[in-house]
Amino acid sequence: MRLTYSATLLAVFLLSLPALASAQAWIELSPKQQQALAPLSGEWNSLSEKQQKHFIRIAKRYPQLTPLQQQRVHERLAKWSKLTPAQRQLAREKYKSINQLPPEKREAVKQTLRERHARKHPAAASAVQPATPAK
Amino acid sequence: MDNINLTTNSIKRLLNQSVTQLDAAVVENLRAARNRTLESHRALQHTPVLAWLNHHGVWPGSPASNHKFRSWALALAFAACLLSGAAYMQQLNEHDHSEIDIAILADDLPVDAYVEQ
């Protein structure tokens, strides 16, 4: 009988583990995760647990990218982490709506956005190179 | 119903008389059960935390505390299921974003172009 009660308490503890999971320190990340998330090393420990989990999932997909795409991710990660949730949501919706367009129209919309961005940020415009996005 | 006035001593006397009428095997079983209960009570007293829980009716020791313990265990299990379910659902929702986020980050358009109105 006592064994049954102890087993019940153990089951309760194990069931609670996902909810009790705590944030992960930078040094606890694997070398591959650290390489993928290198731009966030300085601010990693101050990120919320939710943000950390999100970036760890991004790191998992990082090795599947081409070197050019990996470079872009590194250049943009820090900026992405500083965006507000509303800004990130806007970017996701915009990306989805653009990618639902037929290829010719999609390129035209992207070109318009590229030109608009170049007018607002002339210095950054030279660094932008068109290439096939990751899927 | 007959109005019988039973005192503690009269109950004790009646029980003692009845014991003499029981089979030897039944008496032996009762003695063994009593010894087991006393042994388990002694073991509980040797563990201060369990004794404290038992004293407050949380850890099983008597039928009443068994019932309390079962209620507590059920409530805890229910709360744990709710918590882990919520955490699991949250993880599922977040998972959808990582795929699109890395696509935006790796895209030929800069992030600003997607954020600007």
gemmi code that builds the backbone of each chain (N, CA, C; Angstrom):
import gemmi

chains = {
    "A": [
        ("MET", (0.833, -1.209, 0.000), (0.000, 0.000, 0.000), (0.871, 1.264, 0.000)),
        ("ARG", (1.909, 1.241, 0.912), (2.815, 2.388, 0.991), (3.515, 2.610, -0.349)),
        ("LEU", (3.835, 1.487, -1.025), (4.503, 1.558, -2.328), (3.602, 2.265, -3.344)),
        ("THR", (2.306, 1.989, -3.287), (1.351, 2.620, -4.212), (1.329, 4.128, -4.007)),
        ("TYR", (1.316, 4.537, -2.727), (1.300, 5.977, -2.445), (2.578, 6.652, -2.934)),
        ("SER", (3.720, 5.998, -2.684), (4.995, 6.571, -3.133), (5.020, 6.669, -4.652)),
        ("ALA", (4.483, 5.629, -5.325), (4.437, 5.636, -6.797), (3.551, 6.773, -7.286)),
        ("THR", (2.455, 7.036, -6.566), (1.561, 8.139, -6.955), (2.289, 9.473, -6.870)),
        ("LEU", (3.014, 9.659, -5.742), (3.752, 10.921, -5.582), (4.817, 11.081, -6.663)),
        ("LEU", (5.499, 9.976, -6.988), (6.533, 10.016, -8.029), (5.910, 10.380, -9.378)),
        ("ALA", (4.732, 9.794, -9.673), (4.045, 10.083, -10.938), (3.650, 11.545, -11.008)),
        ("VAL", (3.170, 12.098, -9.893), (2.794, 13.520, -9.840), (4.011, 14.376, -10.138)),
        ("PHE", (5.148, 14.020, -9.526), (6.375, 14.785, -9.736), (6.807, 14.729, -11.200)),
        ("LEU", (6.773, 13.511, -11.786), (7.206, 13.356, -13.184), (6.279, 14.103, -14.137)),
        ("LEU", (4.965, 14.068, -13.844), (4.008, 14.771, -14.709), (4.235, 16.281, -14.661)),
        ("SER", (4.721, 16.772, -13.517), (4.925, 18.214, -13.363), (6.204, 18.704, -14.015)),
        ("LEU", (7.101, 17.777, -14.366), (8.416, 18.198, -14.884), (8.354, 19.166, -16.068)),
        ("PRO", (7.499, 18.895, -17.106), (7.475, 19.832, -18.232), (7.118, 21.244, -17.806)),
        ("ALA", (6.218, 21.366, -16.849), (5.799, 22.695, -16.415), (6.832, 23.355, -15.514)),
        ("LEU", (7.649, 22.522, -14.853), (8.626, 23.083, -13.923), (9.987, 23.329, -14.581)),
        ("ALA", (10.120, 22.992, -15.865), (11.407, 23.158, -16.555), (11.888, 24.603, -16.453)),
        ("SER", (13.172, 24.772, -16.130), (13.667, 26.136, -15.927), (14.526, 26.577, -17.105)),
        ("ALA", (14.923, 27.865, -17.066), (15.728, 28.438, -18.138), (17.092, 27.737, -18.203)),
        ("GLN", (17.739, 27.820, -19.399), (19.016, 27.126, -19.608), (20.134, 28.157, -19.741)),
        ("ALA", (21.202, 27.973, -18.991), (22.324, 28.912, -19.069), (23.095, 28.687, -20.369)),
        ("TRP", (23.820, 29.735, -20.824), (24.563, 29.660, -22.093), (25.560, 28.493, -22.086)),
        ("ILE", (26.246, 28.306, -20.947), (27.274, 27.238, -20.892), (26.656, 25.843, -20.927)),
        ("GLU", (25.359, 25.738, -20.700), (24.692, 24.431, -20.744), (24.310, 24.032, -22.173)),
        ("LEU", (24.400, 24.974, -23.117), (24.053, 24.661, -24.511), (25.155, 23.810, -25.139)),
        ("SER", (24.777, 23.006, -26.134), (25.771, 22.183, -26.830), (26.620, 23.085, -27.729)),
        ("PRO", (27.825, 22.636, -28.129), (28.665, 23.461, -29.025), (27.933, 23.859, -30.306)),
        ("LYS", (27.113, 22.940, -30.860), (26.372, 23.251, -32.094), (25.346, 24.355, -31.843)),
        ("GLN", (24.666, 24.275, -30.706), (23.679, 25.308, -30.374), (24.375, 26.648, -30.149)),
        ("GLN", (25.517, 26.603, -29.468), (26.256, 27.847, -29.218), (26.727, 28.475, -30.515)),
        ("GLN", (27.134, 27.621, -31.469), (27.602, 28.162, -32.757), (26.444, 28.829, -33.504)),
        ("ALA", (25.291, 28.171, -33.510), (24.130, 28.712, -34.228), (23.621, 29.996, -33.582)),
        ("LEU", (23.708, 30.063, -32.263), (23.131, 31.204, -31.543), (24.204, 32.180, -31.061)),
        ("ALA", (25.412, 32.095, -31.632), (26.540, 32.922, -31.191), (26.201, 34.415, -31.034)),
        ("PRO", (25.429, 35.018, -31.966), (25.131, 36.457, -31.799), (24.338, 36.774, -30.527)),
        ("LEU", (23.737, 35.753, -29.919), (22.927, 35.992, -28.722), (23.682, 35.658, -27.428)),
        ("SER", (24.981, 35.304, -27.552), (25.722, 34.839, -26.363), (25.704, 35.863, -25.230)),
        ("GLY", (25.852, 37.145, -25.596), (25.923, 38.201, -24.579), (24.631, 38.383, -23.800)),
        ("GLU", (23.515, 38.211, -24.481), (22.222, 38.489, -23.832), (21.454, 37.222, -23.467)),
        ("TRP", (22.043, 36.032, -23.794), (21.316, 34.770, -23.628), (20.729, 34.594, -22.226)),
        ("ASN", (21.560, 34.815, -21.198), (21.108, 34.540, -19.827), (20.008, 35.496, -19.364)),
        ("SER", (19.841, 36.635, -20.077), (18.777, 37.562, -19.676), (17.482, 37.307, -20.448)),
        ("LEU", (17.534, 36.393, -21.440), (16.309, 36.075, -22.199), (15.361, 35.249, -21.331)),
        ("SER", (14.070, 35.385, -21.622), (13.096, 34.594, -20.862), (13.210, 33.127, -21.272)),
        ("GLU", (12.665, 32.245, -20.427), (12.722, 30.811, -20.708), (12.018, 30.500, -22.036)),
        ("LYS", (10.916, 31.204, -22.275), (10.134, 30.988, -23.501), (10.972, 31.366, -24.738)),
        ("GLN", (11.668, 32.525, -24.645), (12.508, 32.965, -25.768), (13.655, 31.979, -26.006)),
        ("GLN", (14.260, 31.533, -24.893), (15.379, 30.583, -25.020), (14.937, 29.307, -25.745)),
        ("LYS", (13.784, 28.783, -25.356), (13.288, 27.551, -25.995), (13.060, 27.790, -27.486)),
        ("HIS", (12.522, 28.975, -27.799), (12.236, 29.314, -29.195), (13.537, 29.349, -30.011)),
        ("PHE", (14.560, 30.014, -29.454), (15.830, 30.114, -30.187), (16.535, 28.752, -30.280)),
        ("ILE", (16.341, 27.894, -29.281), (16.935, 26.549, -29.342), (16.310, 25.767, -30.504)),
        ("ARG", (15.020, 25.989, -30.728), (14.365, 25.312, -31.871), (14.883, 25.874, -33.195)),
        ("ILE", (15.174, 27.184, -33.206), (15.750, 27.795, -34.412), (17.144, 27.201, -34.661)),
        ("ALA", (17.918, 27.044, -33.568), (19.281, 26.475, -33.689), (19.243, 25.070, -34.278)),
        ("LYS", (18.190, 24.333, -34.005), (18.050, 22.972, -34.499), (17.958, 22.960, -36.033)),
        ("ARG", (17.347, 24.002, -36.596), (17.165, 24.079, -38.054), (18.372, 24.725, -38.749)),
        ("TYR", (19.207, 25.401, -37.971), (20.331, 26.166, -38.528), (21.266, 25.341, -39.424)),
        ("PRO", (21.666, 24.109, -39.015), (22.618, 23.349, -39.867), (22.061, 23.012, -41.251)),
        ("GLN", (20.731, 23.041, -41.418), (20.139, 22.700, -42.723), (20.245, 23.854, -43.736)),
        ("LEU", (20.673, 25.030, -43.280), (20.749, 26.197, -44.169), (22.059, 26.210, -44.960)),
        ("THR", (22.038, 26.948, -46.085), (23.266, 27.127, -46.867), (24.176, 28.100, -46.106)),
        ("PRO", (25.484, 28.144, -46.429), (26.382, 29.101, -45.726), (25.888, 30.547, -45.814)),
        ("LEU", (25.336, 30.940, -46.995), (24.846, 32.313, -47.154), (23.667, 32.574, -46.198)),
        ("GLN", (22.765, 31.600, -46.133), (21.604, 31.761, -45.247), (22.031, 31.772, -43.773)),
        ("GLN", (23.031, 30.943, -43.440), (23.529, 30.924, -42.057), (24.123, 32.285, -41.685)),
        ("GLN", (24.811, 32.892, -42.680), (25.409, 34.211, -42.436), (24.314, 35.248, -42.169)),
        ("ARG", (23.245, 35.179, -42.993), (22.127, 36.113, -42.804), (21.490, 35.941, -41.429)),
        ("VAL", (21.277, 34.669, -41.031), (20.666, 34.400, -39.724), (21.534, 35.013, -38.625)),
        ("HIS", (22.842, 34.837, -38.724), (23.745, 35.402, -37.714), (23.668, 36.919, -37.665)),
        ("GLU", (23.571, 37.533, -38.849), (23.511, 39.005, -38.897), (22.206, 39.536, -38.297)),
        ("ARG", (21.143, 38.725, -38.393), (19.817, 39.242, -38.026), (19.285, 38.751, -36.674)),
        ("LEU", (19.922, 37.722, -36.117), (19.399, 37.120, -34.876), (19.249, 38.134, -33.739)),
        ("ALA", (20.294, 38.917, -33.505), (20.272, 39.853, -32.383), (19.126, 40.858, -32.559)),
        ("LYS", (18.990, 41.342, -33.810), (17.923, 42.314, -34.088), (16.549, 41.666, -33.856)),
        ("TRP", (16.409, 40.416, -34.364), (15.137, 39.682, -34.231), (14.754, 39.511, -32.757)),
        ("SER", (15.748, 39.244, -31.911), (15.462, 39.011, -30.485), (14.990, 40.282, -29.795)),
        ("LYS", (15.331, 41.439, -30.395), (14.949, 42.709, -29.757), (13.598, 43.230, -30.250)),
        ("LEU", (13.049, 42.604, -31.287), (11.734, 43.041, -31.785), (10.655, 42.723, -30.753)),
        ("THR", (9.571, 43.494, -30.791), (8.449, 43.205, -29.889), (7.671, 42.014, -30.453)),
        ("PRO", (6.909, 41.302, -29.631), (6.092, 40.191, -30.152), (5.172, 40.641, -31.296)),
        ("ALA", (4.659, 41.871, -31.204), (3.757, 42.370, -32.256), (4.518, 42.539, -33.575)),
        ("GLN", (5.757, 43.043, -33.490), (6.573, 43.226, -34.715), (6.906, 41.872, -35.346)),
        ("ARG", (7.241, 40.917, -34.501), (7.562, 39.576, -35.031), (6.326, 38.962, -35.706)),
        ("GLN", (5.167, 39.179, -35.091), (3.938, 38.625, -35.654), (3.634, 39.279, -37.009)),
        ("LEU", (3.872, 40.602, -37.086), (3.641, 41.331, -38.345), (4.548, 40.757, -39.442)),
        ("ALA", (5.826, 40.536, -39.078), (6.779, 39.993, -40.052), (6.329, 38.602, -40.530)),
        ("ARG", (5.862, 37.785, -39.614), (5.408, 36.424, -39.993), (4.225, 36.486, -40.953)),
        ("GLU", (3.277, 37.362, -40.623), (2.090, 37.456, -41.484), (2.461, 37.962, -42.880)),
        ("LYS", (3.364, 38.975, -42.900), (3.796, 39.536, -44.184), (4.525, 38.467, -45.011)),
        ("TYR", (5.422, 37.731, -44.328), (6.177, 36.680, -45.020), (5.226, 35.638, -45.610)),
        ("LYS", (4.241, 35.226, -44.806), (3.294, 34.196, -45.263), (2.499, 34.693, -46.461)),
        ("SER", (1.991, 35.934, -46.373), (1.148, 36.445, -47.469), (1.966, 36.598, -48.753)),
        ("ILE", (3.245, 37.023, -48.621), (4.092, 37.157, -49.814), (4.368, 35.788, -50.437)),
        ("ASN", (4.606, 34.795, -49.600), (4.940, 33.462, -50.117), (3.748, 32.699, -50.670)),
        ("GLN", (2.550, 33.229, -50.448), (1.366, 32.589, -51.035), (1.107, 33.086, -52.464)),
        ("LEU", (1.806, 34.179, -52.845), (1.606, 34.758, -54.188), (2.261, 33.875, -55.250)),
        ("PRO", (1.792, 33.987, -56.525), (2.473, 33.277, -57.622), (3.901, 33.830, -57.763)),
        ("PRO", (4.855, 33.005, -58.243), (6.274, 33.388, -58.258), (6.560, 34.780, -58.853)),
        ("GLU", (5.915, 35.109, -60.025), (6.235, 36.404, -60.667), (5.776, 37.567, -59.790)),
        ("LYS", (4.554, 37.429, -59.267), (4.003, 38.497, -58.438), (4.801, 38.609, -57.131)),
        ("ARG", (5.207, 37.452, -56.592), (5.982, 37.443, -55.345), (7.280, 38.234, -55.539)),
        ("GLU", (7.968, 37.995, -56.672), (9.224, 38.692, -56.931), (9.007, 40.189, -57.066)),
        ("ALA", (7.885, 40.552, -57.707), (7.585, 41.976, -57.898), (7.368, 42.651, -56.540)),
        ("VAL", (6.605, 41.986, -55.660), (6.343, 42.560, -54.318), (7.646, 42.664, -53.535)),
        ("LYS", (8.474, 41.622, -53.636), (9.747, 41.637, -52.912), (10.648, 42.771, -53.412)),
        ("GLN", (10.624, 42.966, -54.740), (11.443, 44.031, -55.324), (10.987, 45.395, -54.808)),
        ("THR", (9.663, 45.578, -54.731), (9.125, 46.848, -54.214), (9.585, 47.056, -52.766)),
        ("LEU", (9.461, 45.994, -51.946), (9.877, 46.106, -50.538), (11.375, 46.380, -50.430)),
        ("ARG", (12.157, 45.724, -51.320), (13.610, 45.889, -51.317), (13.981, 47.343, -51.630)),
        ("GLU", (13.294, 47.907, -52.627), (13.589, 49.297, -53.024), (13.182, 50.277, -51.917)),
        ("ARG", (12.005, 49.999, -51.331), (11.530, 50.873, -50.249), (12.520, 50.842, -49.078)),
        ("HIS", (13.002, 49.625, -48.765), (13.958, 49.474, -47.670), (15.274, 50.174, -47.990)),
        ("ALA", (15.700, 50.090, -49.266), (16.959, 50.723, -49.686), (16.873, 52.243, -49.551)),
        ("ARG", (15.688, 52.786, -49.832), (15.525, 54.247, -49.708), (15.611, 54.660, -48.232)),
        ("LYS", (15.057, 53.812, -47.355), (15.066, 54.149, -45.917), (16.425, 53.880, -45.275)),
        ("HIS", (17.118, 52.845, -45.751), (18.418, 52.475, -45.160), (19.448, 52.324, -46.278)),
        ("PRO", (19.956, 53.434, -46.828), (20.887, 53.357, -47.971), (22.155, 52.556, -47.664)),
        ("ALA", (22.671, 52.648, -46.435), (23.922, 51.959, -46.085), (23.755, 50.445, -46.116)),
        ("ALA", (22.608, 49.950, -45.667), (22.375, 48.509, -45.588), (21.997, 47.914, -46.931)),
        ("ALA", (21.565, 48.762, -47.855), (21.041, 48.268, -49.133), (22.072, 47.476, -49.925)),
        ("SER", (23.339, 47.904, -49.847), (24.378, 47.224, -50.637), (24.627, 45.800, -50.152)),
        ("ALA", (24.295, 45.526, -48.884), (24.548, 44.187, -48.328), (23.471, 43.188, -48.700)),
        ("VAL", (22.336, 43.675, -49.208), (21.207, 42.788, -49.509), (21.403, 42.099, -50.847)),
        ("GLN", (21.442, 40.762, -50.835), (21.609, 40.007, -52.080), (20.442, 39.049, -52.236)),
        ("PRO", (19.744, 39.083, -53.376), (18.638, 38.145, -53.561), (19.145, 36.696, -53.641)),
        ("ALA", (18.421, 35.765, -53.042), (18.731, 34.322, -53.103), (17.494, 33.555, -52.685)),
        ("THR", (17.505, 32.246, -52.960), (16.342, 31.424, -52.611), (16.231, 31.291, -51.091)),
        ("PRO", (15.062, 31.625, -50.521), (14.918, 31.504, -49.069), (14.823, 30.051, -48.615)),
        ("ALA", (15.134, 29.834, -47.319), (15.046, 28.485, -46.731), (13.605, 28.094, -46.545)),
        ("LYS", (13.302, 26.817, -46.734), (11.931, 26.335, -46.516), (11.952, 25.346, -45.371)),
    ],
    "B": [
        ("MET", (-35.555, -1.006, 19.336), (-34.172, -1.349, 19.664), (-34.013, -1.422, 21.182)),
        ("ASP", (-33.337, -2.469, 21.691), (-33.142, -2.609, 23.135), (-32.216, -1.523, 23.651)),
        ("ASN", (-32.562, -1.039, 24.827), (-31.724, 0.001, 25.409), (-30.674, -0.636, 26.320)),
        ("ILE", (-29.526, -0.977, 25.734), (-28.476, -1.656, 26.510), (-27.415, -0.636, 26.874)),
        ("ASN", (-27.068, -0.577, 28.141), (-26.079, 0.385, 28.617), (-24.709, -0.280, 28.662)),
        ("LEU", (-23.860, 0.050, 27.681), (-22.550, -0.599, 27.620), (-21.461, 0.378, 28.046)),
        ("THR", (-20.668, -0.032, 29.006), (-19.521, 0.794, 29.401), (-18.283, 0.238, 28.709)),
        ("THR", (-17.190, 0.991, 28.793), (-15.939, 0.540, 28.175), (-15.508, -0.804, 28.769)),
        ("ASN", (-15.640, -0.905, 30.090), (-15.220, -2.144, 30.758), (-16.079, -3.333, 30.359)),
        ("SER", (-17.388, -3.079, 30.187), (-18.260, -4.203, 29.814), (-17.964, -4.664, 28.392)),
        ("ILE", (-17.646, -3.706, 27.509), (-17.286, -4.081, 26.118), (-16.013, -4.925, 26.132)),
        ("LYS", (-15.032, -4.460, 26.960), (-13.751, -5.167, 27.044), (-13.987, -6.607, 27.537)),
        ("ARG", (-14.840, -6.724, 28.559), (-15.101, -8.054, 29.136), (-15.761, -8.966, 28.095)),
        ("LEU", (-16.734, -8.381, 27.373), (-17.433, -9.173, 26.359), (-16.479, -9.657, 25.268)),
        ("LEU", (-15.604, -8.735, 24.847), (-14.633, -9.085, 23.787), (-13.688, -10.180, 24.267)),
        ("ASN", (-13.189, -10.030, 25.514), (-12.278, -11.038, 26.063), (-12.953, -12.411, 26.137)),
        ("GLN", (-14.241, -12.393, 26.519), (-14.984, -13.669, 26.597), (-15.115, -14.290, 25.204)),
        ("SER", (-15.366, -13.407, 24.205), (-15.562, -13.902, 22.843), (-14.286, -14.516, 22.289)),
        ("VAL", (-13.142, -13.937, 22.675), (-11.856, -14.432, 22.157), (-11.668, -15.911, 22.510)),
        ("THR", (-12.112, -16.285, 23.693), (-11.921, -17.678, 24.121), (-12.739, -18.637, 23.273)),
        ("GLN", (-13.793, -18.087, 22.593), (-14.632, -18.957, 21.766), (-14.152, -19.055, 20.321)),
        ("LEU", (-13.105, -18.225, 19.979), (-12.631, -18.230, 18.582), (-11.706, -19.409, 18.315)),
        ("ASP", (-11.625, -19.785, 17.012), (-10.691, -20.847, 16.613), (-9.258, -20.370, 16.833)),
        ("ALA", (-8.353, -21.287, 17.072), (-6.942, -20.933, 17.282), (-6.364, -20.243, 16.051)),
        ("ALA", (-6.786, -20.679, 14.846), (-6.253, -20.086, 13.598), (-6.682, -18.630, 13.479)),
        ("VAL", (-7.932, -18.339, 13.844), (-8.430, -16.950, 13.758), (-7.684, -16.080, 14.762)),
        ("VAL", (-7.482, -16.612, 15.979), (-6.745, -15.853, 17.002), (-5.335, -15.553, 16.504)),
        ("GLU", (-4.713, -16.549, 15.864), (-3.349, -16.375, 15.359), (-3.308, -15.296, 14.271)),
        ("ASN", (-4.318, -15.332, 13.394), (-4.393, -14.308, 12.327), (-4.553, -12.911, 12.919)),
        ("LEU", (-5.399, -12.803, 13.932), (-5.613, -11.494, 14.569), (-4.331, -11.001, 15.231)),
        ("ARG", (-3.614, -11.937, 15.896), (-2.360, -11.558, 16.556), (-1.336, -11.066, 15.519)),
        ("ALA", (-1.259, -11.797, 14.396), (-0.294, -11.421, 13.348), (-0.649, -10.038, 12.779)),
        ("ALA", (-1.954, -9.789, 12.566), (-2.389, -8.497, 12.015), (-2.050, -7.372, 12.982)),
        ("ARG", (-2.265, -7.640, 14.289), (-1.961, -6.618, 15.310), (-0.466, -6.299, 15.304)),
        ("ASN", (0.363, -7.365, 15.223), (1.816, -7.165, 15.215), (2.263, -6.362, 13.998)),
        ("ARG", (1.642, -6.679, 12.846), (2.011, -5.948, 11.611), (1.690, -4.458, 11.761)),
        ("THR", (0.509, -4.160, 12.304), (0.089, -2.761, 12.470), (1.037, -2.033, 13.420)),
        ("LEU", (1.375, -2.719, 14.548), (2.291, -2.084, 15.510), (3.654, -1.850, 14.881)),
        ("GLU", (4.123, -2.812, 14.082), (5.429, -2.700, 13.437), (5.446, -1.513, 12.475)),
        ("SER", (4.391, -1.392, 11.706), (4.338, -0.303, 10.723), (4.247, 1.040, 11.439)),
        ("HIS", (3.539, 1.079, 12.585), (3.444, 2.321, 13.356), (4.813, 2.701, 13.905)),
        ("ARG", (5.560, 1.683, 14.391), (6.903, 1.954, 14.929), (7.818, 2.485, 13.829)),
        ("ALA", (7.749, 1.882, 12.641), (8.598, 2.314, 11.522), (8.289, 3.766, 11.166)),
        ("LEU", (7.017, 4.125, 11.222), (6.594, 5.500, 10.898), (7.180, 6.490, 11.902)),
        ("GLN", (7.194, 6.075, 13.199), (7.694, 6.972, 14.241), (9.195, 7.209, 14.099)),
        ("HIS", (9.899, 6.259, 13.441), (11.357, 6.415, 13.267), (11.689, 7.405, 12.172)),
        ("THR", (10.720, 7.772, 11.328), (10.951, 8.747, 10.253), (10.184, 10.027, 10.614)),
        ("PRO", (10.885, 11.038, 11.165), (10.190, 12.233, 11.676), (9.257, 12.895, 10.656)),
        ("VAL", (9.713, 12.988, 9.373), (8.892, 13.678, 8.369), (7.583, 12.913, 8.153)),
        ("LEU", (7.696, 11.569, 8.019), (6.492, 10.760, 7.790), (5.579, 10.803, 9.009)),
        ("ALA", (6.206, 10.788, 10.228), (5.403, 10.846, 11.446), (4.624, 12.156, 11.511)),
        ("TRP", (5.307, 13.249, 11.115), (4.643, 14.567, 11.115), (3.477, 14.579, 10.124)),
        ("LEU", (3.742, 14.041, 8.890), (2.685, 13.989, 7.872), (1.521, 13.125, 8.353)),
        ("ASN", (1.878, 11.995, 9.008), (0.841, 11.087, 9.514), (0.013, 11.765, 10.599)),
        ("HIS", (0.734, 12.527, 11.472), (0.054, 13.221, 12.565), (-0.964, 14.223, 12.012)),
        ("HIS", (-0.613, 14.866, 10.879), (-1.515, 15.849, 10.272), (-2.464, 15.216, 9.268)),
        ("GLY", (-2.466, 13.916, 9.235), (-3.458, 13.212, 8.403), (-3.160, 13.236, 6.917)),
        ("VAL", (-1.897, 13.522, 6.531), (-1.565, 13.572, 5.098), (-0.992, 12.242, 4.614)),
        ("TRP", (-0.117, 11.631, 5.456), (0.506, 10.359, 5.054), (-0.330, 9.202, 5.603)),
        ("PRO", (-0.495, 8.109, 4.811), (-1.364, 7.027, 5.257), (-0.854, 6.350, 6.527)),
        ("GLY", (-1.749, 6.046, 7.417), (-1.395, 5.367, 8.658), (-2.646, 4.757, 9.249)),
        ("SER", (-3.744, 5.479, 9.137), (-5.033, 4.998, 9.631), (-6.045, 5.138, 8.488)),
        ("PRO", (-7.197, 4.471, 8.583), (-8.193, 4.579, 7.505), (-8.566, 6.025, 7.199)),
        ("ALA", (-8.676, 6.863, 8.277), (-9.071, 8.262, 8.046), (-8.008, 9.006, 7.259)),
        ("SER", (-6.730, 8.795, 7.665), (-5.664, 9.507, 6.955), (-5.459, 8.925, 5.564)),
        ("ASN", (-5.742, 7.617, 5.391), (-5.692, 7.020, 4.050), (-6.609, 7.768, 3.102)),
        ("HIS", (-7.808, 8.057, 3.594), (-8.796, 8.756, 2.763), (-8.315, 10.169, 2.423)),
        ("LYS", (-7.772, 10.854, 3.448), (-7.259, 12.219, 3.224), (-6.124, 12.192, 2.215)),
        ("PHE", (-5.219, 11.210, 2.429), (-4.051, 11.118, 1.546), (-4.484, 10.891, 0.105)),
        ("ARG", (-5.488, 10.004, -0.056), (-5.961, 9.700, -1.412), (-6.515, 10.967, -2.077)),
        ("SER", (-7.261, 11.766, -1.284), (-7.822, 13.006, -1.836), (-6.718, 13.964, -2.250)),
        ("TRP", (-5.702, 14.086, -1.368), (-4.573, 14.971, -1.697), (-3.841, 14.491, -2.944)),
        ("ALA", (-3.589, 13.177, -2.994), (-2.856, 12.612, -4.131), (-3.625, 12.834, -5.427)),
        ("LEU", (-4.952, 12.657, -5.371), (-5.775, 12.864, -6.574), (-5.736, 14.322, -7.015)),
        ("ALA", (-5.843, 15.243, -6.024), (-5.813, 16.679, -6.347), (-4.468, 17.047, -6.951)),
        ("LEU", (-3.382, 16.504, -6.374), (-2.039, 16.789, -6.894), (-1.872, 16.254, -8.313)),
        ("ALA", (-2.351, 15.008, -8.520), (-2.227, 14.395, -9.845), (-3.006, 15.207, -10.873)),
        ("PHE", (-4.176, 15.683, -10.500), (-5.001, 16.488, -11.408), (-4.292, 17.800, -11.752)),
        ("ALA", (-3.737, 18.463, -10.714), (-3.023, 19.724, -10.946), (-1.806, 19.500, -11.834)),
        ("ALA", (-1.088, 18.394, -11.588), (0.105, 18.095, -12.388), (-0.270, 17.837, -13.843)),
        ("CYS", (-1.390, 17.124, -14.061), (-1.847, 16.858, -15.432), (-2.191, 18.170, -16.141)),
        ("LEU", (-2.876, 19.065, -15.431), (-3.242, 20.360, -16.020), (-1.994, 21.148, -16.397)),
        ("LEU", (-1.016, 21.199, -15.458), (0.217, 21.960, -15.695), (0.991, 21.401, -16.881)),
        ("SER", (1.161, 20.069, -16.895), (1.962, 19.491, -17.981), (1.225, 19.614, -19.311)),
        ("GLY", (-0.120, 19.530, -19.286), (-0.906, 19.704, -20.512), (-0.743, 21.110, -21.068)),
        ("ALA", (-0.795, 22.099, -20.157), (-0.652, 23.504, -20.585), (0.743, 23.731, -21.165)),
        ("ALA", (1.759, 23.156, -20.492), (3.139, 23.322, -20.974), (3.310, 22.671, -22.345)),
        ("TYR", (2.680, 21.511, -22.531), (2.789, 20.795, -23.804), (2.123, 21.599, -24.926)),
        ("MET", (0.939, 22.143, -24.650), (0.222, 22.934, -25.661), (1.033, 24.182, -26.039)),
        ("GLN", (1.644, 24.785, -24.998), (2.459, 25.980, -25.253), (3.634, 25.646, -26.164)),
        ("GLN", (4.256, 24.488, -25.903), (5.389, 24.064, -26.738), (4.953, 23.833, -28.175)),
        ("LEU", (3.763, 23.249, -28.358), (3.256, 22.995, -29.712), (3.065, 24.303, -30.468)),
        ("ASN", (2.485, 25.304, -29.786), (2.237, 26.602, -30.420), (3.537, 27.293, -30.809)),
        ("GLU", (4.533, 27.209, -29.896), (5.815, 27.862, -30.177), (6.541, 27.175, -31.330)),
        ("HIS", (6.346, 25.867, -31.470), (7.032, 25.105, -32.495), (6.721, 25.641, -33.891)),
        ("ASP", (5.476, 26.044, -34.131), (5.073, 26.552, -35.433), (5.885, 27.788, -35.832)),
        ("HIS", (6.228, 28.616, -34.861), (6.927, 29.864, -35.170), (8.387, 29.671, -35.569)),
        ("SER", (9.028, 28.636, -35.022), (10.472, 28.510, -35.292), (10.739, 28.286, -36.783)),
        ("GLU", (9.862, 27.559, -37.445), (10.072, 27.262, -38.865), (9.969, 28.542, -39.709)),
        ("ILE", (8.918, 29.310, -39.447), (8.735, 30.545, -40.242), (9.775, 31.600, -39.838)),
        ("ASP", (10.150, 31.618, -38.553), (11.122, 32.619, -38.107), (12.477, 32.420, -38.785)),
        ("ILE", (12.923, 31.178, -38.876), (14.242, 30.965, -39.496), (14.150, 31.232, -41.001)),
        ("ALA", (12.977, 31.012, -41.598), (12.803, 31.327, -43.018), (12.909, 32.842, -43.247)),
        ("ILE", (12.326, 33.621, -42.323), (12.416, 35.084, -42.432), (13.859, 35.537, -42.229)),
        ("LEU", (14.519, 34.959, -41.212), (15.896, 35.355, -40.903), (16.855, 35.011, -42.044)),
        ("ALA", (16.575, 33.922, -42.768), (17.483, 33.488, -43.839), (17.064, 34.036, -45.200)),
        ("ASP", (15.973, 34.770, -45.259), (15.434, 35.243, -46.537), (16.327, 36.310, -47.179)),
        ("ASP", (16.150, 36.514, -48.494), (16.957, 37.538, -49.173), (16.487, 38.947, -48.812)),
        ("LEU", (15.272, 39.070, -48.278), (14.820, 40.395, -47.826), (15.239, 40.604, -46.379)),
        ("PRO", (15.720, 41.808, -46.020), (16.087, 42.041, -44.616), (14.854, 42.027, -43.707)),
        ("VAL", (15.079, 41.755, -42.446), (13.985, 41.678, -41.469), (13.188, 42.982, -41.439)),
        ("ASP", (13.911, 44.121, -41.535), (13.236, 45.437, -41.493), (12.135, 45.544, -42.550)),
        ("ALA", (12.394, 44.946, -43.717), (11.419, 45.049, -44.818), (10.108, 44.366, -44.445)),
        ("TYR", (10.181, 43.345, -43.606), (8.961, 42.646, -43.175), (8.282, 43.360, -42.009)),
        ("VAL", (9.074, 44.127, -41.260), (8.521, 44.777, -40.063), (7.927, 46.141, -40.390)),
        ("GLU", (8.528, 46.829, -41.390), (8.045, 48.174, -41.737), (6.620, 48.110, -42.291)),
        ("GLN", (5.818, 49.078, -41.854), (4.412, 49.117, -42.302), (4.321, 49.619, -43.744)),
    ],
}
model = gemmi.Model(1)
for chain_id, residues in chains.items():
    chain = gemmi.Chain(chain_id)
    for i, (resn, *xyz) in enumerate(residues, 1):
        res = gemmi.Residue()
        res.name, res.seqid = resn, gemmi.SeqId(i, " ")
        for name, pos in zip(("N", "CA", "C"), xyz):
            atom = gemmi.Atom()
            atom.name, atom.element = name, gemmi.Element(name[0])
            atom.pos, atom.b_iso = gemmi.Position(*pos), 0.0
            res.add_atom(atom)
        chain.add_residue(res)
    model.add_chain(chain)
structure = gemmi.Structure()
structure.add_model(model)
structure.setup_entities()
